[in-house]
Amino acid sequence: MLSDRAAKALIFDMDGTIVDNMRFHDDAWERWYGGYDLPFERATFSAKTAGMAISDIIGPHFPGADVAELDRLAEEKESVYRETYRPHVAALTGLIELLDRARVHGVPMAVGTAAAPANIALILDTLSLRERFATIVSPSQGFRGKPHPDMFLAAAERMGVAPADCIVFEDAPNGVEAARRAGMRAVAILTMLDAPAFAGFDNVIASVPDFVALNGLPALRFA
Protein backbone atom coordinates (compact mmCIF):
# COMPACT_ATOMS: atom_id res chain seq x y z
CA MET A 1 0.00 0.00 0.00
CA LEU A 2 1.11 3.56 -0.74
CA SER A 3 0.41 4.53 2.88
CA ASP A 4 2.83 1.83 4.07
CA ARG A 5 5.76 2.95 1.91
CA ALA A 6 8.69 3.94 4.10
CA ALA A 7 9.11 7.68 4.48
CA LYS A 8 12.23 9.27 3.02
CA ALA A 9 11.75 12.54 4.91
CA LEU A 10 9.74 13.80 7.88
CA ILE A 11 8.19 17.26 8.24
CA PHE A 12 6.96 18.44 11.62
CA ASP A 13 4.56 21.17 12.50
CA MET A 14 5.69 22.73 15.78
CA ASP A 15 2.89 24.05 18.01
CA GLY A 16 0.68 21.21 19.16
CA THR A 17 2.98 18.67 17.50
CA ILE A 18 6.55 18.97 18.72
CA VAL A 19 5.11 20.39 21.94
CA ASP A 20 1.63 20.29 23.50
CA ASN A 21 1.15 24.03 23.92
CA MET A 22 -2.04 25.09 22.20
CA ARG A 23 -3.87 25.92 25.43
CA PHE A 24 -1.20 28.53 26.13
CA HIS A 25 -1.78 30.05 22.70
CA ASP A 26 -5.51 30.07 23.39
CA ASP A 27 -4.93 31.84 26.70
CA ALA A 28 -2.85 34.50 24.96
CA TRP A 29 -5.35 34.91 22.17
CA GLU A 30 -8.24 35.23 24.61
CA ARG A 31 -6.37 38.00 26.44
CA TRP A 32 -5.49 39.74 23.16
CA TYR A 33 -9.05 39.62 21.80
CA GLY A 34 -10.41 40.88 25.09
CA GLY A 35 -7.99 43.80 25.05
CA TYR A 36 -9.57 44.99 21.80
CA ASP A 37 -13.17 44.14 22.80
CA LEU A 38 -13.35 41.56 20.03
CA PRO A 39 -15.47 38.40 20.36
CA PHE A 40 -13.44 35.25 20.99
CA GLU A 41 -14.80 31.71 20.49
CA ARG A 42 -12.27 29.69 22.45
CA ALA A 43 -13.92 26.33 21.74
CA THR A 44 -13.38 26.63 17.99
CA PHE A 45 -10.64 29.23 17.55
CA SER A 46 -7.55 27.01 17.37
CA ALA A 47 -9.20 24.40 15.17
CA LYS A 48 -10.03 27.11 12.64
CA THR A 49 -6.83 29.14 12.76
CA ALA A 50 -3.95 26.84 13.75
CA GLY A 51 -1.31 26.88 11.04
CA MET A 52 -2.40 30.17 9.52
CA ALA A 53 0.01 33.09 9.35
CA ILE A 54 -0.77 35.36 12.29
CA SER A 55 -1.23 38.33 9.97
CA ASP A 56 -4.06 36.42 8.28
CA ILE A 57 -5.74 35.94 11.66
CA ILE A 58 -5.38 39.53 12.85
CA GLY A 59 -5.66 41.33 9.52
CA PRO A 60 -9.45 41.06 9.04
CA HIS A 61 -10.00 42.82 12.38
CA PHE A 62 -7.83 45.78 11.32
CA PRO A 63 -8.42 46.21 7.57
CA GLY A 64 -6.60 49.55 7.43
CA ALA A 65 -3.46 48.38 9.21
CA ASP A 66 -0.15 48.27 7.38
CA VAL A 67 2.46 45.54 7.76
CA ALA A 68 4.26 47.31 10.60
CA GLU A 69 1.05 47.72 12.58
CA LEU A 70 0.05 44.09 12.02
CA ASP A 71 3.49 43.02 13.22
CA ARG A 72 3.06 45.14 16.36
CA LEU A 73 -0.38 43.66 17.05
CA ALA A 74 0.94 40.14 16.52
CA GLU A 75 3.84 40.69 18.89
CA GLU A 76 1.42 41.79 21.62
CA LYS A 77 -0.14 38.34 21.54
CA GLU A 78 3.08 36.38 20.99
CA SER A 79 4.92 38.02 23.88
CA VAL A 80 2.14 36.99 26.27
CA TYR A 81 2.29 33.43 24.94
CA ARG A 82 6.07 33.17 25.31
CA GLU A 83 6.02 34.57 28.84
CA THR A 84 3.41 32.09 30.02
CA TYR A 85 4.63 29.00 28.15
CA ARG A 86 8.38 29.36 28.72
CA PRO A 87 8.40 27.47 32.07
CA HIS A 88 6.45 24.58 30.55
CA VAL A 89 8.35 23.76 27.35
CA ALA A 90 8.59 19.98 26.93
CA ALA A 91 8.79 17.67 23.92
CA LEU A 92 5.73 15.58 23.17
CA THR A 93 6.07 12.00 24.41
CA GLY A 94 8.05 9.82 22.02
CA LEU A 95 9.28 12.65 19.80
CA ILE A 96 12.96 12.38 20.68
CA GLU A 97 12.95 8.62 20.10
CA LEU A 98 11.45 9.10 16.63
CA LEU A 99 14.02 11.77 15.80
CA ASP A 100 16.77 9.44 16.94
CA ARG A 101 15.52 6.56 14.77
CA ALA A 102 15.19 8.79 11.72
CA ARG A 103 18.71 10.12 12.18
CA VAL A 104 20.15 6.61 12.50
CA HIS A 105 18.53 5.69 9.18
CA GLY A 106 19.64 8.88 7.45
CA VAL A 107 16.09 10.23 7.05
CA PRO A 108 16.18 14.05 6.84
CA MET A 109 13.73 16.08 8.88
CA ALA A 110 12.26 19.58 8.65
CA VAL A 111 9.95 21.91 10.54
CA GLY A 112 7.11 23.69 8.75
CA THR A 113 5.42 26.08 11.14
CA ALA A 114 3.44 29.30 11.09
CA ALA A 115 5.17 30.38 14.31
CA ALA A 116 7.14 33.60 14.54
CA PRO A 117 10.96 33.30 14.72
CA ALA A 118 11.01 34.12 18.44
CA ASN A 119 8.45 31.38 19.09
CA ILE A 120 10.47 28.91 17.04
CA ALA A 121 13.53 29.80 19.08
CA LEU A 122 11.61 29.30 22.33
CA ILE A 123 10.73 25.71 21.41
CA LEU A 124 13.62 24.44 19.32
CA ASP A 125 16.42 26.10 21.26
CA THR A 126 15.00 25.36 24.70
CA LEU A 127 14.77 21.70 23.70
CA SER A 128 18.10 21.77 21.79
CA LEU A 129 16.35 20.49 18.67
CA ARG A 130 17.34 23.03 16.02
CA GLU A 131 20.36 21.06 14.82
CA ARG A 132 18.18 17.99 14.31
CA PHE A 133 16.42 19.56 11.33
CA ALA A 134 17.76 20.05 7.84
CA THR A 135 15.60 23.13 7.40
CA ILE A 136 12.97 25.22 9.16
CA VAL A 137 10.29 26.90 7.04
CA SER A 138 7.88 29.61 8.20
CA PRO A 139 5.85 32.56 6.86
CA SER A 140 8.60 34.90 8.09
CA GLN A 141 10.57 33.66 5.06
CA GLY A 142 7.85 34.85 2.68
CA PHE A 143 5.77 31.66 2.47
CA ARG A 144 2.00 31.61 2.77
CA GLY A 145 0.57 29.98 5.88
CA LYS A 146 -1.45 26.79 5.94
CA PRO A 147 -3.69 25.46 4.40
CA HIS A 148 -1.50 26.57 1.49
CA PRO A 149 1.10 23.87 0.75
CA ASP A 150 3.98 26.29 0.23
CA MET A 151 5.95 25.60 3.41
CA PHE A 152 5.79 21.83 3.07
CA LEU A 153 6.75 21.92 -0.60
CA ALA A 154 9.69 24.19 0.22
CA ALA A 155 10.81 21.83 2.98
CA ALA A 156 10.71 18.84 0.61
CA GLU A 157 12.63 20.75 -2.05
CA ARG A 158 15.31 21.84 0.43
CA MET A 159 15.71 18.24 1.60
CA GLY A 160 15.82 16.92 -1.96
CA VAL A 161 12.91 14.52 -1.40
CA ALA A 162 9.78 14.10 -3.52
CA PRO A 163 6.58 15.25 -1.77
CA ALA A 164 5.05 11.77 -2.04
CA ASP A 165 7.95 10.40 0.01
CA CYS A 166 7.42 12.84 2.89
CA ILE A 167 5.28 12.35 5.98
CA VAL A 168 3.91 15.41 7.73
CA PHE A 169 3.05 15.46 11.43
CA GLU A 170 0.24 17.89 12.21
CA ASP A 171 -2.26 18.67 14.95
CA ALA A 172 -4.62 20.90 12.92
CA PRO A 173 -6.91 20.47 9.92
CA ASN A 174 -5.28 23.44 8.16
CA GLY A 175 -1.95 21.64 8.38
CA VAL A 176 -3.29 18.31 7.19
CA GLU A 177 -4.98 20.09 4.29
CA ALA A 178 -1.68 21.79 3.44
CA ALA A 179 -0.03 18.36 3.37
CA ARG A 180 -2.81 17.02 1.16
CA ARG A 181 -2.37 19.87 -1.30
CA ALA A 182 1.36 19.20 -1.30
CA GLY A 183 0.77 15.53 -2.18
CA MET A 184 2.07 14.32 1.18
CA ARG A 185 0.87 11.75 3.68
CA ALA A 186 0.04 13.04 7.13
CA VAL A 187 -0.13 11.81 10.70
CA ALA A 188 -2.67 13.61 12.87
CA ILE A 189 -1.38 14.32 16.37
CA LEU A 190 -4.37 14.51 18.71
CA THR A 191 -3.19 17.11 21.20
CA MET A 192 -5.85 19.62 20.19
CA LEU A 193 -8.64 17.70 18.44
CA ASP A 194 -10.05 14.18 18.44
CA ALA A 195 -9.66 11.77 15.54
CA PRO A 196 -13.06 12.56 13.93
CA ALA A 197 -11.76 16.04 13.09
CA PHE A 198 -9.41 14.40 10.57
CA ALA A 199 -11.76 11.72 9.25
CA GLY A 200 -12.40 13.52 5.97
CA PHE A 201 -8.77 13.62 4.88
CA ASP A 202 -7.65 10.85 2.53
CA ASN A 203 -3.96 11.56 3.20
CA VAL A 204 -4.08 10.79 6.95
CA ILE A 205 -2.39 7.44 7.60
CA ALA A 206 -2.69 7.52 11.41
CA SER A 207 -4.27 9.56 14.20
CA VAL A 208 -2.43 9.27 17.50
CA PRO A 209 -2.15 11.08 20.86
CA ASP A 210 1.67 11.14 20.80
CA PHE A 211 4.67 9.72 18.97
CA VAL A 212 4.93 6.57 21.08
CA ALA A 213 1.63 5.46 19.59
CA LEU A 214 3.30 5.40 16.16
CA ASN A 215 5.58 2.50 17.06
CA GLY A 216 5.16 -0.17 14.40
CA LEU A 217 3.66 2.11 11.74
CA PRO A 218 5.04 0.66 8.49
CA ALA A 219 5.80 4.03 6.94
CA LEU A 220 8.09 4.89 9.88
CA ARG A 221 10.19 1.73 9.82
CA PHE A 222 12.63 3.41 7.37
CA ALA A 223 13.60 0.02 5.98
C-alpha positions, -999 to 999 in steps of 0.1 A, spaced: 0 0 0 11 36 -7 4 45 29 28 18 41 58 30 19 87 39 41 91 77 45 122 93 30 118 125 49 97 138 79 82 173 82 70 184 116 46 212 125 57 227 158 29 241 180 7 212 192 30 187 175 66 190 187 51 204 219 16 203 235 12 240 239 -20 251 222 -39 259 254 -12 285 261 -18 300 227 -55 301 234 -49 318 267 -28 345 250 -54 349 222 -82 352 246 -64 380 264 -55 397 232 -91 396 218 -104 409 251 -80 438 251 -96 450 218 -132 441 228 -134 416 200 -155 384 204 -134 352 210 -148 317 205 -123 297 225 -139 263 217 -134 266 180 -106 292 175 -75 270 174 -92 244 152 -100 271 126 -68 291 128 -39 268 138 -13 269 110 -24 302 95 0 331 94 -8 354 123 -12 383 100 -41 364 83 -57 359 117 -54 395 128 -57 413 95 -95 411 90 -100 428 124 -78 458 113 -84 462 76 -66 496 74 -35 484 92 -2 483 74 25 455 78 43 473 106 10 477 126 0 441 120 35 430 132 31 451 164 -4 437 171 9 401 165 38 407 189 14 418 216 -1 383 215 31 364 210 49 380 239 21 370 263 23 334 249 61 332 253 60 346 288 34 321 300 46 290 282 84 294 287 84 275 321 65 246 306 84 238 273 86 200 269 88 177 239 57 156 232 61 120 244 81 98 220 93 127 198 130 124 207 129 86 201 114 91 166 140 118 158 168 94 169 155 66 148 152 88 117 187 101 122 202 66 125 185 57 92 196 89 75 161 102 71 162 141 68 137 161 89 123 196 87 100 219 105 71 237 87 54 261 111 34 293 111 52 304 143 71 336 145 110 333 147 110 341 184 84 314 191 105 289 170 135 298 191 116 293 223 107 257 214 136 244 193 164 261 213 150 254 247 148 217 237 181 218 218 163 205 187 173 230 160 204 211 148 182 180 143 164 196 113 178 200 78 156 231 74 130 252 92 103 269 70 79 296 82 59 326 69 86 349 81 106 337 51 79 348 27 58 317 25 20 316 28 6 300 59 -14 268 59 -37 255 44 -15 266 15 11 239 7 40 263 2 60 256 34 58 218 31 68 219 -6 97 242 2 108 218 30 107 188 6 126 207 -20 153 218 4 157 182 16 158 169 -20 129 145 -14 98 141 -35 66 152 -18 51 118 -20 79 104 0 74 128 29 53 123 60 39 154 77 31 155 114 2 179 122 -23 187 149 -46 209 129 -69 205 99 -53 234 82 -19 216 84 -33 183 72 -50 201 43 -17 218 34 0 184 34 -28 170 12 -24 199 -13 14 192 -13 8 155 -22 21 143 12 9 118 37 0 130 71 -1 118 107 -27 136 129 -14 143 164 -44 145 187 -32 171 212 -58 196 202 -86 177 184 -100 142 184 -97 118 155 -131 126 139 -118 160 131 -94 144 106 -118 117 93 -124 135 60 -88 136 49 -77 108 25 -40 116 32 -41 108 69 -24 74 76 -27 75 114 -43 96 142 -24 93 175 -21 111 209 17 111 208 47 97 190 49 66 211 16 55 196 33 54 162 56 25 171 52 -2 144 37 21 117 50 7 85 58 40 69 81 49 99 102 17 98 126 34 74 136 0 60 
